[in-house]
Amino acid sequence: MADMRAFRDAVTDWASGSPGGPAGELALRLRVRTAVLLEGLSDLAAVEALAVRHGRDLPAEGVCVISMGGAMNIGRYADLLGPPGLGLRLAGLCDQGEQPFYDRGLDRARAPREGFFVCAVDLEDELIRALGVARIEEVLRTEGDLQAWRIFVRQPAQQGRPPQQQMRRFLGTKKGRKIRYGRLLVEALDSERVPAPLHDLLVHL
């Protein structure tokens, strides 16, 4: 796992303008075959948590899960890691509203789209709909965040909004909360209620 994190860090540095040699050398040494391109760290936490639940060791399988720091970076990462660059197999999740960025970036890199799965809004929304607000409140209680949630829904700006939208907004109100709950919500899922995009991505890998 530590070596795969080193590869992930090398790729991030490469995407930021550093030389690509370290990433290429690590890809060969670690036998990386697939890069899973995700918009942010909360998506990464969710994918890694689901893999663990299913007994998958993605690094041992040559699969590196990477946060791109935003959907608009898909073209850069696809160029570096796909056919024009390291020639890795690409996969990932895509928010519905960001799909045009993915389509253009993958087309430019001559990378297939079949490994990319679209979330109806985003992954948080998929998880909230799969679990339901009542079940998530149980998770919030365990984590000590239930009181903060109850205060949040009493705010004037939240009045009249559907509970699922309130929950989605709440998870994004504090730095690091989306990342932490990306993992916790996946761990709380019943096995038969894993959102289709997340399930299909893991099956594809």
Order of alpha helices (4+ residues) and beta strands (2+ residues): alpha-alpha-beta-alpha-beta-alpha-beta-alpha-beta-alpha-alpha-alpha-alpha-alpha-alpha
